[in-house]
Amino acid sequence: MAFQNKNLSVIAYANGFTLWHYCSASETLSTISSNGYFNGVKTLMNIGDIVIINASDNTAIKRINLTELNVTTVALA
């Protein structure tokens, strides 16, 4: 499956920072964390935003990074 808007929600927003939650019972963490998965909402996300991902096989907290082409998720430092 591909990204689904209905599975993405905002938990908190302040001073240009957003804490997101994405849940999918049918996709793995690897799929959801892949480059470009969140491209459909690229204009809503900012570098440094955090997304909590609940996938079919695991849960993770990732930081959002943006390039000209893709939204990427990276591990928290």
Residue, then its C-alpha position, 0 to 999 in steps of 0.5 A: m500500500a501507499f501513504q494514506n492521509k487518514n493514517l497521519s495525524v498531528i499530536a502537537y504543534a508549536n513554533g513551527f514544530t509538529l509532532w506527527h503520528y502515522c499508523s498502518a496495520s498493513e505496512t512495515l516500518s521499513t516501508i513507511s520509513s523509506n525515502g519519499y513515503f511522505n511526499g504526499v504531505k511534503t508541504l506540511m512537514n518541516i525539517g526537524d519535525i518528529v513522527i511516531i510510526n506505528a507499523s505492522d511489525n514495529t514502532a519507531i520515532k523518527r525525525i523528518n528531513l526534506t530534500e528537493l525531491n523527497v521527505t525522508t525519515v532519519a533516526l533520532a540522534 
